[in-house]
Amino acid sequence: MKRSILLAIGASLLSGTALMAAEPLNFNRISVFPVIRNLPEGADPAKPTVSEIIAANADGTLLVYTDSPGNRVGLVDITDPAAPKAGGAVAVEGEPTSVVVVGNKALVGVNTSKSYTEPSGFLGVVDLTKKTLEKKCELGGQPDSVALSRDKKTVAIAIENERNEEHNEGALPQLPAGFVSLAAVGADGDVDCAAVRRVEVTGLASYAPEDPEPEFVDFNGKDEVVVTLQENNHLVIVDAKEGKVVSHFPAGAVTLENVDTKKDGVISPTDTIENALREPDAVRWLDDDRFVIANEGDYKGGARGFTIFNKNGTVEFESKASFEHEVLRAGHYPDKRNKKGVEPEGIAFGKYGDDNLFFVGSERGSVVGVYKDEGAGKEPTFLQLLPAGGIGPEGLLVIPQRDLFVTANETDLRKDGGQGTTVAIFKRAQAPAVYPTIVSGNDGKGLPIGWGALSGAAADPSVPGRLYVVSDSFYSQGAIYVVDAAQKPARIVEKRIVTKDGKPVANLDLEGIAVRPAGGFWLASEGNPEREKNPTQSQIVRVDDKGEVQEVVELPEELKKQATRYGFEGIAVAGEGDSETLWIAVQREWKDDPKGHVKILAYNPAAKTWGELHYPLDKSEKGWVGLSEITYVGNDNFVVIERDNQVGDAAAIKKLYRFSIAGLKPAAIGAKEIAVVKKTLARDVLPDLKAANGTVLEKVESFAVDKDGVSFIITDNDGVDGSSGETQFINLGKIKLD
């Protein structure tokens, strides 16, 4: 009996172990550190900050990042990576461009150039314990990338001597030429300044050979340094022991198919680019014979992806448009800045357990692709896409000994009310990937459906998990997306363009959608009457199931006179037939509204009559507060999204409120006495947003309740323009709404 019990227990444990082993290994974000928390005493918090290139100490508990505007490097204590702490900053007497760490010393490339024609800089040795710059090794030019050999005995510095893009339209050559520097590193991280060696790389590239511009360097295990000459579209291999070039070859060109090249407000990956020069930025060795480059482009080219080369010059793998398509599916495609597409710039490589992984950062898409290197001659496997945790990931850092990965996100948009510079930390574990939260499938041509700027949602009354979501005026064509929210991540399965006589309708700013009981949809278009050129007004638009416009309802003149640019932000339907009534949430106060109160408009399509109620807004210590959505939940009850316009630590009001119209009669437009609804908190969604372990996003813009009573909220990513592009599609489950 006892033996049978033990065998049963053993079998159960083995079965459990097998199940655990079957769980996928994924990276998920565990924290974001805003660089503004790490300012030195006396620094002006209003000035921009940067976290550009980032490194870690040997045990991966201390991060060091470059902050070029502040002429300093910043330190972040990640002893607990889920709760990073400010570690202070060290002034470096110039603009830091790159950093590596040896022991308790940081070796920092520092640019001190007076001008493009008088480049200068040094390799600084920073004592991380004393937090002082203790030595400067002059380099005779402007440093860019810094790399450390595997044995930590040699440091390589790419001396770019970058071109002036304003001079002669940025054309090369622009002397002085760049080169590569090599320096010996002691066991304590000290550098012998007198023994710095210079390796010339002029005369190698077929384009502008007299003006090489080294961009990035990296060591393999044989003390060979691969160097990217980005503008020259060339790759160089340097023997660091001998201090000489051993081989070099062109980075080449790629013909790209199914990419979007037009800045027309339409994501349409149907174009072709012939012979796009790769023009690589970052590079990392995958082993002693192969390396991967990020084909950002900075001059004439940019192949929008990555390439794996053998050091003999042969291409082992070319990603073409595949990486860009993954970014597009996740809603991170930067349509307004698409000359270089998603602009892959950063590359990192690390061995996590038995897996050789490399990471490709999209600067403009603010995401990172994770790939598994399957070995020589084999196609790498795409594993997942990570949200950068900020805007413009520049530095990518692997810390495999702790199963961590880090991004340094350089763009600071605080002056415009956006996100600041951040350092984001991810951990690899046996768990499902939690991002993306929504992706797109393919269209009828087999190409990924482009999307972004989701701004209003409604549920299908008969199909559980089916939502209809609209995008706003960021795109030139209004669209209705059919979403299968039962999948995880949620999946956009269809895109219906709003048309009139078969042609896309211009000047729509769709902020709300409601399913019409008789078929089709009611759409709320916000408009902007305060715009100098082509001012528009808020409208109600009735479309059929395919998105063809059937009717446009304009505001009555009495309302047009009072309207501001903060107009319609949601629409809901109650009743049907002659009693069908549209209820519309106005975002902020119009000219005739008392302070702190916004309009809830009522429109009866059969009678063509308007009425209004007032909704009382919460008060905020910062910025403004307004409504972003309205949803009918039955029995005269509605739910609205009420939010402030703050991000990150400043975000305070992100709430779902319920109110009833029972016993209330909407007042005629312009009436002096207008009933005020009484609101009740249904859910504070700020904790739901914080659960993503990132910067709290500003625009919670969509709410819907499906047929089974499951509630969803969706954030608006502003079309990846001045934002991280992150969309949070959150299943709230069944919450009490009556």
C-alpha positions in Angstrom: 0.0 0.0 0.0 2.7 2.5 1.0 4.8 1.6 -2.1 1.8 2.2 -4.3 1.2 5.6 -2.7 4.8 6.5 -3.1 4.8 5.5 -6.8 1.6 7.5 -7.4 3.2 10.5 -5.7 6.4 10.1 -7.7 4.4 9.8 -10.9 2.5 12.9 -10.0 5.7 14.9 -9.3 7.2 13.7 -12.6 4.1 14.7 -14.4 4.2 18.1 -12.8 7.8 18.5 -13.7 7.1 17.6 -17.3 4.3 20.2 -17.4 6.6 22.9 -16.0 9.3 22.0 -18.5 6.7 22.3 -21.3 6.0 25.9 -20.3 7.6 28.3 -22.8 10.6 30.5 -21.7 9.7 34.1 -22.4 10.9 37.6 -21.5 8.4 39.8 -19.7 9.0 43.3 -18.5 9.4 43.5 -14.7 10.2 47.2 -14.2 10.9 50.6 -15.7 13.2 53.2 -14.2 12.6 56.8 -15.2 16.0 58.5 -15.7 14.6 61.7 -14.1 14.8 60.0 -10.8 18.5 59.9 -11.1 19.4 63.5 -11.5 22.4 64.8 -9.6 21.9 67.5 -7.0 21.3 70.9 -8.5 20.4 69.6 -12.0 17.5 71.2 -13.7 14.7 68.6 -14.0 13.1 70.5 -16.9 16.1 69.8 -19.1 16.0 66.8 -21.4 17.8 63.6 -20.3 19.0 60.6 -22.2 19.7 56.9 -21.5 21.5 55.9 -24.7 24.1 53.1 -24.3 24.0 50.9 -21.3 26.4 48.4 -19.6 26.4 46.3 -16.4 29.0 45.2 -13.8 30.1 41.5 -13.8 27.4 40.2 -11.5 24.6 42.2 -13.3 23.5 44.2 -10.2 24.6 47.7 -11.4 23.7 49.4 -14.6 25.7 52.3 -16.1 24.1 54.4 -18.9 25.2 57.4 -20.9 23.3 60.7 -20.6 24.8 62.9 -23.3 22.8 66.1 -22.7 23.8 66.0 -19.1 27.5 65.2 -19.8 27.3 62.4 -17.3 26.8 58.7 -16.8 24.0 57.5 -14.6 24.0 54.5 -12.3 21.0 52.2 -11.5 21.1 49.6 -8.7 19.2 46.5 -9.9 20.1 44.2 -7.0 16.3 43.8 -7.1 15.6 44.1 -10.8 11.9 44.5 -10.1 12.6 47.5 -8.0 15.5 49.5 -9.5 17.0 52.3 -7.4 18.8 55.5 -8.4 22.5 55.0 -8.0 23.6 58.6 -8.7 25.5 60.1 -11.6 29.1 61.0 -12.5 30.1 64.0 -14.6 32.4 63.1 -17.4 33.4 66.5 -18.8 31.9 66.0 -22.2 29.3 64.1 -24.1 29.4 60.4 -23.3 28.7 58.2 -26.3 29.3 54.6 -25.1 30.3 52.7 -22.0 31.6 49.3 -20.9 32.4 48.1 -17.3 35.5 46.3 -16.0 35.5 45.5 -12.3 34.4 48.7 -10.5 35.5 50.9 -13.4 33.4 52.2 -16.3 35.3 53.0 -19.5 33.4 55.8 -21.3 33.8 57.2 -24.8 33.5 61.0 -24.4 33.0 63.4 -27.3 34.6 66.9 -26.7 34.5 68.1 -30.4 34.5 71.8 -31.0 33.0 71.2 -34.5 32.6 68.6 -37.2 35.9 69.6 -38.7 37.7 69.7 -35.3 36.7 66.4 -33.7 38.1 65.4 -30.4 37.4 63.1 -27.5 38.8 60.8 -24.9 38.3 57.4 -23.2 37.3 58.2 -19.6 38.0 55.9 -16.7 35.2 56.3 -14.1 35.6 54.9 -10.6 32.1 53.5 -9.8 32.7 53.3 -6.1 34.0 56.8 -5.7 31.8 58.1 -8.5 34.6 60.2 -10.0 36.3 60.5 -13.4 39.8 59.5 -12.6 41.6 59.4 -16.0 41.2 60.6 -19.5 43.0 59.0 -22.5 42.9 61.4 -25.5 41.8 59.7 -28.7 42.4 62.3 -31.3 38.9 62.2 -32.7 35.2 61.8 -31.8 34.4 58.4 -30.2 31.2 56.5 -30.9 31.0 52.8 -29.9 33.2 51.2 -27.2 33.6 47.4 -26.9 35.5 45.2 -24.5 37.3 42.0 -25.4 36.1 38.7 -24.0 39.1 38.5 -21.6 38.5 42.1 -20.6 42.1 43.0 -21.5 41.4 45.2 -24.6 39.0 47.9 -25.4 38.1 49.0 -29.0 36.8 52.4 -29.8 35.1 53.4 -33.1 36.3 56.9 -33.8 33.5 58.1 -36.1 34.3 61.8 -36.8 30.7 62.0 -38.0 29.6 64.1 -40.9 27.7 67.3 -40.7 24.3 66.5 -42.3 23.7 70.2 -42.9 26.9 70.7 -44.9 26.6 70.0 -48.6 23.4 68.1 -47.9 25.4 65.7 -45.8 27.4 64.3 -48.7 30.6 62.4 -48.1 33.5 62.9 -48.0 33.8 65.2 -45.0 37.2 65.0 -43.5 38.9 64.2 -41.1 38.4 60.5 -41.6 37.5 58.1 -38.8 39.5 55.2 -37.5 39.6 52.6 -34.8 41.5 52.8 -31.5 42.7 49.9 -29.3 43.8 50.2 -25.7 45.1 47.7 -23.1 43.0 47.3 -20.0 44.4 46.3 -16.7 42.9 43.8 -14.2 41.5 46.7 -12.2 39.9 48.4 -15.2 42.7 50.9 -15.6 43.8 51.9 -19.1 47.4 52.7 -20.3 46.8 55.9 -22.1 50.4 55.9 -23.5 49.8 52.6 -25.3 46.6 53.4 -27.2 47.0 52.1 -30.8 45.3 53.5 -33.9 44.0 51.3 -36.7 43.4 53.0 -40.0 40.3 51.9 -42.0 40.7 54.4 -44.9 40.9 53.1 -48.5 38.7 50.1 -47.9 35.1 51.0 -48.8 34.0 51.4 -52.4 32.0 54.5 -51.4 33.9 57.4 -50.0 37.0 55.3 -49.1 38.9 58.4 -48.0 36.2 59.2 -45.3 35.3 56.0 -43.3 32.9 56.6 -40.5 33.1 53.7 -38.0 29.9 53.3 -36.1 30.0 50.2 -34.0 32.6 47.6 -32.8 32.4 44.2 -31.2 34.9 41.5 -30.2 34.6 37.7 -30.9 36.5 35.1 -28.8 39.6 35.3 -31.1 40.2 39.0 -30.4 38.8 39.9 -33.7 36.9 43.2 -33.9 34.1 43.6 -36.4 33.6 47.3 -37.4 30.6 48.8 -39.2 31.2 51.7 -41.5 27.6 52.8 -41.7 27.6 55.6 -44.2 30.2 53.7 -46.3 28.1 50.6 -46.2 31.1 48.5 -45.4 32.3 45.9 -42.9 35.8 45.5 -41.5 37.5 42.8 -39.5 40.4 43.9 -37.3 42.9 41.6 -35.5 43.1 43.4 -32.1 46.3 41.5 -31.1 48.2 42.7 -34.2 46.3 45.9 -34.5 45.6 45.6 -38.2 42.8 45.0 -40.7 42.6 41.4 -41.8 39.6 41.5 -44.1 36.8 43.8 -45.3 33.8 43.6 -47.6 30.7 45.6 -48.6 27.6 45.3 -46.5 25.7 45.1 -49.8 22.1 45.8 -50.7 18.6 44.2 -50.4 15.5 44.4 -52.5 12.6 44.7 -50.2 9.1 43.7 -51.1 5.8 44.3 -49.2 7.0 47.4 -47.3 5.3 50.7 -46.8 7.2 53.7 -48.2 4.6 56.4 -48.4 3.9 59.0 -45.7 0.2 59.1 -46.5 -1.4 58.1 -43.2 -2.2 54.6 -44.5 -0.2 51.6 -43.4 0.0 49.6 -46.6 2.9 47.2 -46.9 2.6 46.8 -50.7 5.6 48.7 -52.0 9.0 47.6 -53.3 12.4 49.1 -52.7 15.1 48.0 -55.1 18.6 47.6 -53.9 18.3 49.3 -50.5 21.8 49.7 -49.1 22.0 47.9 -45.7 24.1 50.7 -44.0 24.5 48.8 -40.7 24.6 50.4 -37.3 25.0 48.0 -34.4 26.8 44.6 -34.8 27.3 41.6 -32.6 29.2 38.3 -33.0 27.0 35.2 -32.8 30.2 33.0 -32.6 33.8 33.3 -33.7 32.8 33.2 -37.4 29.4 34.9 -37.7 27.9 38.2 -36.7 24.5 40.0 -37.1 24.1 43.6 -38.1 21.1 46.0 -37.7 20.4 47.7 -41.0 19.3 51.1 -39.8 20.5 53.2 -42.7 21.7 56.7 -42.1 22.7 58.1 -45.4 21.3 56.6 -48.6 20.0 53.3 -47.5 18.6 51.2 -44.7 17.3 47.7 -45.3 14.8 47.8 -42.4 15.9 44.5 -40.9 19.0 42.5 -40.0 21.5 40.3 -41.7 23.7 37.5 -40.5 27.2 37.5 -42.1 30.0 35.0 -42.0 33.3 36.9 -41.5 34.4 35.6 -44.9 31.8 38.0 -46.4 29.0 35.6 -47.3 25.4 36.3 -46.2 24.0 33.5 -44.2 20.6 35.0 -43.5 18.7 38.2 -44.6 15.5 39.1 -42.7 14.2 41.4 -45.5 10.7 42.7 -44.4 10.0 39.9 -41.9 11.1 41.9 -38.8 9.1 45.0 -40.0 6.0 42.8 -40.4 6.2 41.6 -36.9 6.4 45.2 -35.7 3.5 46.1 -37.9 1.3 43.3 -36.6 1.9 44.6 -33.0 0.7 48.1 -33.9 4.1 49.7 -33.6 4.7 50.7 -37.3 5.7 54.4 -37.5 3.8 55.5 -40.5 4.6 59.2 -40.2 8.4 58.5 -40.1 8.7 55.6 -42.4 11.6 56.6 -44.7 13.7 54.0 -42.9 10.7 51.9 -41.8 11.0 50.6 -38.3 14.7 51.6 -38.2 16.4 48.7 -36.6 19.4 50.1 -34.8 20.5 48.2 -31.7 21.7 44.6 -31.5 22.5 42.4 -28.5 23.5 38.8 -28.1 23.6 36.4 -25.2 23.5 32.8 -24.3 20.6 32.1 -22.0 20.8 28.5 -20.8 21.2 26.4 -23.9 19.7 29.1 -26.2 21.8 31.6 -28.2 19.6 34.6 -28.4 20.0 37.9 -30.2 17.9 41.0 -29.9 17.0 43.6 -32.6 15.8 47.0 -31.4 13.5 49.1 -33.5 14.3 52.7 -32.7 11.2 54.2 -34.4 8.8 51.4 -33.4 10.0 51.3 -29.8 10.1 47.5 -29.7 12.7 44.7 -29.6 12.5 41.5 -31.5 13.9 38.4 -29.8 15.4 35.7 -32.0 17.0 32.3 -31.4 20.2 31.7 -33.4 19.9 28.2 -34.7 23.5 27.9 -35.9 25.5 28.3 -39.1 23.6 28.2 -42.3 20.2 28.1 -40.5 17.4 30.6 -40.4 17.0 32.1 -36.9 13.7 31.6 -35.1 11.6 34.6 -34.2 10.5 34.2 -30.5 8.7 37.3 -29.4 8.4 41.1 -29.5 9.1 43.2 -26.4 7.7 46.7 -25.7 10.7 48.9 -25.1 9.3 50.5 -22.0 10.0 53.9 -23.4 10.6 55.7 -26.7 13.5 55.1 -29.0 15.4 52.0 -27.6 19.1 52.8 -28.4 21.0 50.6 -26.0 20.3 46.9 -25.6 22.0 44.9 -22.9 22.0 41.2 -22.1 22.5 39.9 -18.5 22.1 36.2 -19.1 23.7 35.2 -15.7 20.5 36.6 -14.1 18.1 35.8 -17.0 17.7 39.6 -17.5 17.6 41.8 -20.6 17.7 45.7 -20.5 16.8 48.5 -22.8 18.0 52.1 -22.6 15.3 54.3 -24.2 16.8 57.7 -25.3 13.8 59.9 -26.3 12.6 62.4 -23.7 9.2 64.0 -24.5 8.4 65.4 -21.1 8.3 69.0 -22.4 5.4 68.0 -24.7 3.6 66.1 -21.9 4.9 62.7 -23.0 7.1 60.0 -21.6 10.6 60.7 -20.4 13.8 58.7 -20.8 13.7 55.3 -19.2 15.7 52.1 -18.5 13.5 49.0 -18.8 14.2 45.6 -17.3 12.9 42.2 -18.6 13.2 38.8 -17.0 13.2 35.4 -18.8 11.1 32.7 -17.1 8.8 29.9 -17.8 5.7 31.9 -18.4 3.5 33.1 -21.2 4.6 36.3 -23.0 2.3 39.1 -21.8 3.0 41.5 -24.7 1.8 42.2 -27.4 -1.7 42.3 -25.9 -3.3 42.7 -29.4 -1.9 41.7 -32.8 -3.2 41.7 -36.4 -3.7 38.8 -38.7 -3.4 38.9 -42.5 -5.6 40.7 -45.0 -7.0 39.1 -48.2 -3.6 39.4 -49.9 -1.8 37.6 -47.2 -0.2 40.7 -45.8 -0.3 41.9 -42.2 -3.2 44.3 -41.3 -1.8 47.7 -40.4 -3.3 49.3 -37.3 -2.8 51.7 -34.4 -4.4 54.6 -32.6 -7.3 52.6 -31.3 -9.8 55.0 -29.9 -13.3 53.5 -29.3 -14.8 50.1 -29.0 -18.2 48.3 -29.0 -19.1 44.6 -28.5 -21.0 42.4 -30.9 -24.4 41.7 -29.3 -24.4 38.1 -30.4 -20.8 36.8 -30.6 -18.9 36.5 -27.3 -15.4 38.0 -27.5 -16.0 39.9 -30.7 -15.4 43.6 -30.6 -15.5 46.4 -33.1 -12.8 49.0 -32.6 -12.1 52.3 -34.5 -8.9 54.3 -35.1 -8.7 58.1 -34.9 -7.5 60.8 -37.3 -3.9 59.9 -36.9 -4.6 57.8 -40.1 -6.0 59.4 -43.2 -8.6 56.6 -43.6 -11.1 55.9 -40.8 -11.3 52.2 -40.1 -13.4 49.7 -38.2 -11.3 46.7 -36.9 -13.0 43.4 -36.1 -11.3 42.0 -33.0 -11.4 38.5 -31.7 -10.8 39.2 -28.0 -11.2 35.5 -27.1 -7.7 34.9 -28.4 -4.7 35.8 -26.4 -3.3 38.1 -27.5 -6.4 39.6 -28.9 -6.4 39.4 -32.7 -7.5 41.9 -35.4 -9.1 39.6 -38.0 -10.5 42.2 -40.4 -10.2 45.9 -41.3 -13.1 47.7 -42.8 -12.3 51.2 -44.3 -15.1 53.8 -43.9 -16.1 54.7 -47.4 -18.5 56.9 -49.3 -19.4 55.8 -52.8 -16.7 53.2 -52.5 -13.9 55.7 -51.7 -12.3 56.3 -48.3 -13.8 59.2 -46.4 -11.5 62.1 -45.6 -11.4 64.2 -42.4 -12.8 61.5 -40.1 -11.6 61.5 -36.5 -13.3 58.4 -35.2 -13.4 58.3 -31.4 -16.4 56.1 -30.8 -18.5 53.3 -32.2 -21.8 51.6 -31.4 -23.5 48.7 -32.9 -26.8 49.8 -34.5 -29.8 47.5 -33.6 -31.1 47.6 -37.2 -27.6 46.7 -38.6 -24.4 48.5 -39.2 -22.8 51.0 -36.9 -23.0 54.5 -35.5 -19.6 56.3 -35.4 -18.6 59.4 -33.5 -16.1 61.7 -35.2 -14.5 64.3 -33.0 -13.3 67.0 -35.4 -11.5 70.2 -34.5 -13.2 73.5 -35.1 -10.2 75.4 -33.7 -7.8 74.3 -36.4 -6.7 77.1 -38.7 -6.7 75.0 -41.8 -9.6 72.8 -42.7 -11.5 73.1 -39.4 -14.0 70.3 -38.8 -16.9 69.7 -36.4 -17.9 66.7 -34.4 -20.3 64.4 -36.4 -22.3 61.3 -36.1 -21.8 58.9 -39.0 -24.1 56.0 -39.8 -22.4 53.2 -41.8 -23.5 49.8 -42.9 -21.8 46.5 -41.9 -19.1 47.0 -44.5 -18.3 50.6 -43.4 -20.1 52.4 -46.3 -21.5 55.8 -45.1 -25.3 55.9 -45.1 -25.9 59.1 -43.2 -24.0 62.0 -41.6 -25.5 63.9 -38.7 -24.1 67.4 -38.2 -24.2 69.3 -35.0 -27.0 71.9 -34.7 -25.8 75.5 -35.0 -26.4 76.1 -31.3 -23.9 73.4 -30.5 -21.4 74.4 -33.2 -21.1 77.8 -31.6 -20.1 76.2 -28.3 -17.8 73.4 -29.5 -14.1 73.2 -28.9 -11.4 70.9 -30.2 -12.2 68.5 -27.4 -15.3 67.0 -28.9 -17.0 63.7 -29.3 -15.1 60.9 -27.5 -17.6 58.0 -27.5 -21.1 56.9 -28.6 -23.6 54.4 -27.3 -27.0 53.2 -28.4 -30.0 52.6 -26.2 -33.4 51.5 -27.5 -34.4 50.7 -31.1 -36.9 51.8 -33.7 -38.4 55.2 -33.0 -37.1 55.1 -29.5 -33.5 54.5 -30.5 -31.3 57.1 -28.9 -27.6 57.9 -29.3 -25.7 59.0 -26.2 -22.5 60.8 -26.9 -19.7 61.7 -24.4 -18.0 65.0 -25.0 -14.4 65.0 -23.8 -14.0 68.3 -22.0 -16.0 71.4 -21.2 -17.4 73.4 -24.1 -17.8 77.2 -24.0 -21.2 77.1 -22.3 -20.4 74.4 -19.7 -19.8 75.2 -16.1 -16.3 74.4 -15.0 -15.8 70.7 -14.2 -18.8 69.6 -16.1 -19.0 68.1 -19.6 -21.9 67.3 -21.9 -23.5 63.9 -22.3 -25.5 64.5 -25.5 -28.6 62.6 -26.6 -29.7 62.3 -30.2 -32.9 60.6 -31.5 -32.4 59.7 -35.1 -36.1 59.2 -35.8 -37.2 62.6 -34.5 -33.8 64.3 -35.2 -33.8 65.9 -31.8 -31.0 66.8 -29.5 -30.7 67.0 -25.7 -28.0 67.2 -23.1 -27.1 66.2 -19.6 -24.1 67.3 -17.5 -21.5 64.9 -16.1 -19.3 66.1 -13.2 -15.6 65.5 -13.6 -13.0 64.6 -10.9 -10.5 67.2 -10.1 -6.8 66.7 -10.9 -3.7 68.3 -9.4 -2.0 68.2 -12.8 -3.2 68.7 -16.4 -6.9 68.2 -17.3 -9.5 65.6 -16.9 -12.1 64.5 -19.4 -14.1 61.6 -20.8 -12.8 59.1 -23.3 -15.7 56.6 -23.9 -19.3 55.9 -23.1 -20.9 52.4 -23.1 -24.5 51.4 -22.5 -24.7 48.4 -20.1 -28.5 48.1 -19.9 -31.3 49.2 -17.6 -30.7 52.9 -18.2 -27.1 52.5 -17.0 -23.9 53.8 -18.8 -20.2 53.4 -18.1 -17.7 56.1 -19.1 -14.0 56.3 -19.0 -12.8 59.3 -17.1 -9.1 60.1 -17.2 -6.4 62.7 -16.8 -3.9 63.5 -19.5 -0.9 62.4 -17.4 1.6 59.6 -18.0 3.9 57.6 -15.8 4.3 58.6 -12.1 2.0 61.7 -12.7 -1.0 59.6 -13.8 -3.7 59.7 -11.2 -7.2 59.4 -12.7 -7.9 56.4 -15.0 -11.4 55.3 -13.9 -14.6 53.7 -15.0 -17.6 55.4 -13.7 -21.2 54.3 -14.0 -24.3 56.5 -14.1 -28.0 56.1 -14.6 -30.4 58.2 -16.7 -33.4 56.8 -15.0 -35.7 59.7 -14.1 -33.6 62.3 -16.0 -34.7 64.2 -19.0 -32.1 65.7 -21.3 -32.5 69.4 -21.6 -33.0 71.2 -24.8 -29.8 72.5 -26.3 -29.0 75.9 -24.8 -31.3 75.5 -21.8 -30.2 77.2 -18.6 -31.1 74.3 -16.4 -29.4 71.0 -17.2 -29.6 67.9 -15.1 -26.4 66.5 -13.7 -25.9 62.7 -13.6 -24.8 61.1 -10.4 -21.8 58.9 -11.0 -20.5 55.8 -9.1 -17.1 54.4 -9.3 -17.2 51.0 -11.2 -13.4 50.4 -11.3 -10.2 52.3 -10.9 -8.1 50.9 -13.8 -4.8 52.6 -12.7 -3.7 49.3 -11.0 -4.6 47.4 -14.2 -2.3 49.7 -16.2 0.5 49.5 -13.6 0.3 45.7 -13.8 2.1 46.0 -17.2 5.3 47.0 -15.2 5.9 49.9 -17.5 5.2 53.6 -17.8 1.6 54.2 -17.1 0.0 55.1 -20.4 -2.1 58.2 -20.8 -4.9 57.4 -23.2 -7.3 54.8 -21.9 -9.8 55.4 -24.7 -11.9 52.3 -25.3 -14.2 50.2 -23.1 -16.6 47.5 -24.1 -18.6 44.7 -22.5 -19.1 41.5 -24.6 -22.1 39.3 -24.8 -20.9 37.2 -21.9 -20.4 40.2 -19.6 -16.6 40.3 -20.0 -15.2 43.9 -19.9 -12.2 45.2 -21.9 -10.2 48.4 -21.9 -7.8 49.5 -24.7 -5.3 52.3 -24.7 -4.6 54.6 -27.7 -0.9 54.5 -28.9 -1.1 57.7 -30.9 0.0 55.9 -34.0 3.6 55.6 -32.6 4.0 59.3 -33.1 5.5 60.9 -30.0 4.8 57.8 -28.1 6.2 54.4 -27.3 3.6 52.8 -29.6 2.5 50.5 -26.7 -1.1 49.4 -26.7 -2.6 47.7 -23.7 -5.6 45.6 -24.5 -6.8 44.5 -21.0 -9.4 41.9 -20.2 -10.9 43.0 -16.9 -13.1 40.0 -16.5 -16.7 40.3 -15.3 -17.0 43.4 -13.2 -20.1 44.8 -11.4 -21.6 47.5 -13.6 -25.2 47.8 -12.3 
